[in-house]
Each structure stands twice: as C-alpha cells, then as structure tokens.
Amino acid sequence: MAHSPALLIIGECVADVVRRPDTADRVHPGGSPANVAYGLARLGHDTTLLTQLGPDAHGRLIRDHLVSAGVRVRTDGGTAPTPAASVSLDAAGRATYTFDITWTLAASAAHQPPPRHVHTGSVAAVMEPGAGTVRAAVESLAGTATVSYDPNVRPELMGDHTEAVRRVERCVALSDVVKASDEDLAWLYPGEPPERVAGRWLRSGPALVLVTRGAEGALAVLPGATAHVAAPPVRVADTVGAGDAFMSGTLHALAARGLLGGAGRARLRALDPDTLGDVLRHAVASAAVTVGRAGALPPDPRELAAALDGVPAPGR
C-alpha cells in the first residue's frame, strides 16, 4: 500500500556552494522547498519531498541530508544534474545567489495518496516546464489538503516581470497560508508597502499571510487582525535558509493546533489573534536558530523550545 504523508512538500533541491571572503568554498544541501521539508521532519513531522535529484555527488549529498532527518524523498527518475547555486556571503552573513538550475518535474511523479497538507514555492512554482506539474498537483490536492506557498523570489529565474507576478498571484490564490519576505514583495510590487500587499493577497483567498522583515522580525495578517513580532537579538552566522526555517516553524505551530488539513481548514480561517501571535513567535524563533549557524540548519524541538524564550510577545 502506498504511503500517504501527513505533509507533502513539492519543489526543488539545490546544492548551495557557499563562498565567503578568504574562506574555502563549502557545499550545503539547499533549495527552499527541500529546506522546509528538512525543517518539518526535524521537528518530528511525517514529511515527504517530491523533487528532482541528479545521479551525482550533489544529489547524493542532498538525499543523505534529507533522509538523516526522516524526510521521505520521491523523485521523477530524471537524470539531469542536481541544480546548484553559488551563494556569496558578505561580512554580515547576508547571502546573494547565482543559479544553475533546470526544473522539469514529470507529471507522473505527482500522483500519490493525498496528504493532509501540501507546501510549495520558489523556483518550482514558476520555472517551466516543471511549474505546470506543480500547479496541477496542488490544484488536485487542495480539496482535501491545506496549502502553503512561499514565492521565495529569485529575480534571475523569474523571467518576465508581469508574467512572474501573474504566476505568483495564481499560487497565492490557491493557498491557505502564504509567506513572503519584504524583499520578495519589493521585487514583485516596487514601492508598495508590504502591509498593503499582504492585505490584497489575503482578499484573494488565503486565510493567513506572513511577511518576514529580516532583523526587524515579521508580521502576520488575517481578516480583521495583524500581529507583529520583533526578531530576538542573535549573532548572525549567515542568512541562508532563514525564511525556510520561518516557514517550517509556522507549519509546525499550525499542525500542533490542528489547523492543517481539510478538517482543520475552517479553524484556520477562524484563527484568533492570540493563536496567531503564538504561531508567529514559533516562526521567528525557528528562523533565529537558523541564522545563528552556518547553512540551512533549522532547529530540532529542544532548540526551538529554548529559542522561544528569547522571542518577545507579539504587538498589534
């Protein structure tokens, strides 16, 4: 009998070749959806990643990394090289990326028993031909599963701006939970305040929209309420995977409260401000742990619980 995961992540894996001044290059397993899958499995969730991995050293590195946390890795059997990114870090640990990525996820790979929740985003949701497979899979699962989405904008890979915005907005409208960074929104909608974009996205379909703001923390918007949480003080090693850890922390907190899955959708859409603030605190704490160490290494349950003590109460 085929395994039906509680959480299904659909998206790319990427080998992050990290370059820092006066330091030898290091290769870290990466890719935004893969990082979310790893973070959720590390927090104890039954997680499957539907992706592409090449039969090469980078592919083996990433698969071993994911499996070590308990992620079930499913691929479409493709043999293209594993996608890679050069990640350049400045003195403050801020990351900039250049990419060598193709995404051709086959439609046959998307058919499996329905999960309770499905997450996608990043390159997987915009780069054709694989993006069409991803959207079709999400559309087919959305009747019984809740959906989350993170555009994780990579301007070099987004193509025509108008078309990219259209694709992002289509994914937003399919989703119950959407997370974006202020940098994502600045590229998609130059000059428009993040709160205004979050409100407009909320009206298009999601129950909850979250916006990360780096060192300034994060905000969350739901109908009739907004919550802000400041980022705790942390010595930054690098920012690689911070947004993905925020996403896995969000889903972890929502799952713990029974707010994911078809049965939890109505409760998710009736989320109260106090619960929203607690979810936001978990997300910020998860990101804070990750930026404190090199690479996309999100917290385990013990580390997340400890980090929560340093996150201030939300403001409104």
N, C-alpha and C positions, 0 to 999 in steps of 0.2 A: 504493500500500500504506500502511495506517495506521501511524503511528509508535508504537512501544512504548517508553515511557520507562523508564529504569533506576529512577527514583524518582518516584512519583506522590504528590502532596500534594492532599488534598481538604479544602476549607474556605474560610472567608470572607476577603474583603479588607475593610479598614476604613480610611477616611480619618481619621487622628488629628489633631484640631485641638488643638494644644498651647498651653496657656495658662500663663504664668508671671507672677508679680507684676511690675508695672512694665515689661512687655515686650509688644510686639505679638504677636498670635496667629500661629502658624505651622502649616501643614498638612504632615504627614508621611505617606507611604504606610505602612499598617499592616495589622493583622489577624494574629493569631498564626499560622495556617497559612501565610498569604502570606509572613510574615517567615521562617518555616522554609524555604519554597521558595526565597526570595531568598538566604538564607544558604548553602544547599546549592549553588545554581547559582554563587554567588560563589566557592565552594571547588572549582569545576570539575566538578560532577556534572550528568549529564543529567537534568533535572528538569522535570516538567510539573505545573502547578497547575490543578485543576478547581475552578471558583469561579463567583461571580456578580459582574458589574460593570455599573453603570448607564451609559447613554449621556450622561454629564455630565462636568464638569471634573474632579471627584474620580476618576471612573472612568478617564479618560484619564491623569491623573497616576499612578495606581497601575499601570496597564498599562505605561506607558512605563518606570516604575521597574523593574518585574519583567523586562521584555524586555531592559533595559540590562544585566542580569546574566546573561542567557541563559535565563531561565525561559520555557517554552512555556506560554502562557495559553489555557486552554479554558474556555468559559462555556456555559451552557444557553440563551443567547439572550434571557434575561429583560430587561425594560426598567425594572424598579424602580430608584429612586435608589440610588446606591452607599452602603452603610452608612457611618455616621460615628460618631466618639466624641470627646467633649470630654475632653482629658487635662490635668488640673491638676497642676502640679508645685509642691512646697513648696521651701523654701530649700535642702534637702539633695538635691533632684532626685528625690525619691520621687513616684511617679505615682498619682493616683486617677482613675477613669473614670466618665463617664456616657455612655449609648449611645442611638443612633437606628438600630436595626438590624432588618431582616427577613431571613429565610433560608428560601427556598422552592425550593432546588435541585431541578430536574426529574429524574425517574428516567432519562429517555432520555439525559441527558448523561453518565451514569456508565458507559456501555458502551464499552469500548475494549480493545485488546490488553493482556494482563496485564503489569504492571511487575514488577521484581524486589523492590521494597519499596513499601509504602503507609503514609503518615502522615496522621493526622487529629487533631482535638481542638477544644477551645474551644467557641465558640458553635455551630459546625457540627454537633457531635455531640450537642447537647442541645436545640436550638431547632427545634421542628416548624413546618411540615411537612418542611423540608429534612433534619432529622436522620435521619428514616427512610430517605431516599435514601442518605445517607452510610453508615449502618449496613449497609444491603443491599449497597452496593458493597464495603465492607470484607469482609463475610462471603463474598461471591463471589470475592474475590481472595486470601483468606487461605490457600487450599490451595496456591498456588504462590508467594506473596509473603510475606515477613515483614511485620509490622505494628507501628507505633509509635503511641503515644497520649499526649496531654498535655491533661488536663482544663481547665487554664488558667481556673479558676473565676471567673466574673463574677456575684456574688450577685444583681445587679439583673436578670439574664437567666436565672437558673436555675429560676425557678418554685418549685413546692412542694419543700421540702427533701427529704422522703422519696423523692419521685419522682426528684429530681435525683440523689440518691445511687444509686438503682437504675440509672439510665441510665449514670452514670459507671462503676459496677461492671460493667455489661454490656460496656462498651467495654474496660475493664481485662482482663476475661476473654478477650476476642478478641485481645489484643495479645501480642507477644513482648517489646517494650520499652515501659515506661511511665515518664514523667517527671512529677513534680508538685512544686509549691512547698510549703514548710511552711505558708504562708498558705492554699493550696488545701485542705490536709489539715485545718487548724484549722476551716475552714468546714464541710467535709464531716463531720468527726468531732470535734466540740468536746471538748477536754480529753484526747484520746487522743494519746500520744506518736507522733511521725512514724515512728519505727523500728518500732513495733508495727503501724501501718497498712501500712507497706511490706512487712513480713513476711507479713501476711494477704493483701495483694494478690498477692504472689509465689506463694502457695499456690493462688491461683485460676486461674493459667495462664501469666503472663509468665515469661520467662527472666531478666529484669533489671528492677529498679525503682530509679529515681533520685529523690532528693529534694533540691531546691535550698533553701538557707538564707540567701540574700542575702549579707551581708558575712561570714557565718560559713562560707561555702563550700558544700559539697554532700556527700551520702553516697550510696552505691550498695549495693544489696542483691541478692545472688544466693544460690541454695541453698548453705548452708554457709559463706558468706563475706560480709563487709561491708567496704567501703572508705570512708574519709573523706578529703576534700581541702579544705584551707583556701583561702579566697579570697586572691589576691595583693593587696597594697596598690595602690589606684588612686584617682585623683581623679575622683569621680563627676560626670558632666555631667547624666545622668538615667538612670533605670532602665527606660525604655521599650524593650521588645524583648529584655531581658536573658535571660529564660527561653527565648525562641525561639532566640536565639543559642546557648544551652546545648544545646538540642535539636539544632540543625543541627550543632554541634560533635560531639555524641555520635554522630549518624548518619554523619558524615564519618569518624570514627575507626573505627567498626564496619565501614563499607564498605571502608576501606583494608586491613582484616584479613580480608576475605572472609567476614564474619559476617552479611551480609544476603542475603535471597533464600531460596527454597526449598532450594537447595543448601547454604546457609550456616546453616540453622536448627539442625541438630544440633550444629555447632561453637559456635554462640551459646549453646546450652543446656549446653555443657561449658566455658563461659568460665572461665579460670583467674584467680586474684586479681591476678597481675601485669598481665595484659592489661586486666583491669577497671580497675585503678588508672591505667593509661595512657589509657584511654578517658575516664575521669573528669577527668584533667588536661586533655585536649583540650577537654572541655565547659566546664570552669571558665575556661580561657584564652579561649575564644571569647566567653563572657559578659563577661569582664573588659574585652576590647577594646570591646565594645558600650557598656557603661556609661560608658566614658571619653569618649564623644562623643554629641552630641545625636541623638535619634531612633533608630529600629531599624536601625542600620547595622552588620551583623556583619562579621567580618574576611575578607580575602582570604587565600590560602595564605601569603604572605610575612608578613602581620601576625599570623596565627595562630602560625606558627613562632617569631616573635620573642617573642610573649606567653608561650609555653610555658616560656621561660627563667625567668619570674618566678613560676611555679606550683610550690609545694613538693611533695615526694614524698608520696604518699598514706599515711595511717595506717590501722590496722585495729584 
